[in-house]
Amino acid sequence: MCSLAGVNFGFALLWALLFSIVITILLQEMSARLGVISQSGLAENIRKQIKQPIVKFCVLVLILSAIVIGNAAYQAGNIGGAVLGLETIVELPKLVILNHSINTSSLIIGAIAFVFLFIGSYKTIERILITLVIFMSLSFLITAILTKPDLGLLMSGLFKFETPSGSLLTVVGLIGTTVVPYNLFLHAALVKEKWHKASDLSFARKDTVIAVVLGGLVSMSIIVSAAGIQNTNIENAADLALGLAPLYGDVSTYIMALGLFAAGITSAITAPLAAAYVATGCLGWSTQMKSNKFRTVWMLILFLGVVFASLGIKPIEIIKFAQVTNGLVLPIIAGILIWMMNKSEILGTYINKKWQNIASILLLLIVLFLGLKSVFQVMRWI
């Protein structure tokens, strides 16, 4: 999505990512506070706090559908993204089983993600993810610097808030790229593994801000890199990596491809993990990483991702669908989170301040407006 935004609209949509970073910091801070203070994930708190059976059933079905089923589709794109990065550098042979061509790279990516997840240790997974994120960030930032962007145009794209003709769905997709609903559940579940006291909140907040800003800079770097090439036949970041070579040398291709590989592996780990936390939290199962039901969920998501990615479906189509869907589902999930953050029986004195409620609700109304507008636009095309 970031590659397409850069190729089609240059720097014009950088503001959408800046806007998304602000929303994400607000929402992720709330999910972190919920996890640390309640020592329960978002899904667990929703299951406990909604008392009306019919409402609880509808909300839990919505969450399970949006996150668990959605992540299965997302996982194919995650694995496909890592495959694109890997195959930009090295071409691996395909396997032929029962007249079906199987992508070997997808199997390798799936196996790597399986090993990391099966370890079942929060500290180990955290170290792996931090290493991959740092490597990914450096790769994309270096690539963006190599393109020598016009700083005046870049600043204009960040603060001008324009929506060029035909850019609305891309704007919603960019918001969905950054403000991913499943991360709200994952963040609340993981912070309670790392921090256990109210005095740890300041550390959780700093960790949240650094992670969100770093992720936003990575997305901006991809847009900047994509805006630096003239080739409009770009369907994914791998095409972008190859398109950079004639202008900025082969080194830019390899750096971009390695960053894409690291990004795909990172997402291939976090998506099944988030789905497992959501499913176990909603259904009242154990949320311990080594429990059989927890492992069954992430194994199913990972398996479906590998299968779909191996069938040769274009990853960019899956990614675009999942990102736009996340952009539309986000207001519902975030609205539930804001409601939870105002319950003193859960958070005591750590409930939302008035300014946090006002800011988050205003920002979500904007997201909802953009999402509804994009739906109406799609309906006119059908």
MOHU-V682051 format. One record per backbone hydrogen bond with DSSP energy under -1.0 kcal/mol. NH is the residue of the N-H (numbers start at 0). CO is the residue of the C=O. Records with the same first field share a line. If there is no record, write none. Layout:
# MOHU-V682051
NH=CO  CO
This chain:
# MOHU-V682051
4=0
5=1
6=2
7=3
8=4
9=5
11=8
13=10
14=156
17=13
18=14
19=15
20=16
21=17
22=18
23=19
24=20
25=21
26=22
27=23
28=24
29=25
30=26
31=27
32=28
33=29
34=30
35=31
36=32
37=33
38=34
44=40
45=41
46=42
47=43
48=44
49=45
55=51
56=52
57=53
58=54
59=55
60=56
61=57
62=58
63=59
64=60
65=61
66=62
67=63
68=63
69=64
70=66
71=67
72=68
73=69
74=70
76=72
77=73
78=74
79=75
80=76
81=77
82=78
83=79
84=80
85=81
86=82
87=83
89=85
94=101
96=99
99=96
101=94
106=102
107=103
108=104
109=105
110=106
111=107
112=108
113=109
114=110
115=111
116=112
117=113
118=114
119=116
124=120
125=121
126=122
127=123
128=124
129=125
130=126
131=127
132=128
133=129
134=130
135=131
136=132
137=133
138=134
139=135
140=136
141=137
142=138
143=139
144=140
145=141
147=144
153=149
154=150
155=151
156=152
157=153
158=154
159=155
166=163
170=166
171=167
172=168
173=169
174=170
175=171
176=172
177=173
178=174
179=177
182=179
183=180
185=181
186=182
187=183
188=184
189=185
190=186
192=189
193=189
194=190
199=196
200=197
203=199
204=200
205=201
206=202
207=203
208=204
209=205
210=206
211=207
212=208
213=209
214=210
215=211
216=212
217=213
218=214
219=215
220=216
221=217
222=218
223=219
224=220
225=221
226=222
228=225
233=231
239=235
240=236
241=237
242=238
243=239
247=243
248=244
251=248
253=249
254=250
255=251
256=252
257=253
258=254
259=255
260=256
261=257
262=258
263=259
264=260
265=261
266=262
267=263
268=264
269=265
270=266
272=268
273=269
274=270
275=271
276=272
277=273
278=274
279=275
280=276
281=277
282=278
284=279
290=287
294=290
295=291
296=292
297=293
298=294
299=295
300=296
301=297
302=298
303=299
304=300
305=301
306=302
307=303
308=304
309=305
311=308
317=313
318=314
319=315
320=316
321=317
322=318
323=319
324=320
325=321
326=322
327=323
328=324
329=325
331=328
332=328
333=329
334=330
335=331
336=332
337=333
338=334
339=335
340=336
341=338
342=339
345=342
346=342
347=343
349=346
351=340
356=352
357=353
358=354
359=355
360=356
361=357
362=358
363=359
364=360
365=361
366=362
367=363
368=364
369=365
370=366
371=367
372=368
373=369
374=370
375=371
376=372
377=373
378=374
379=375
380=376
381=377
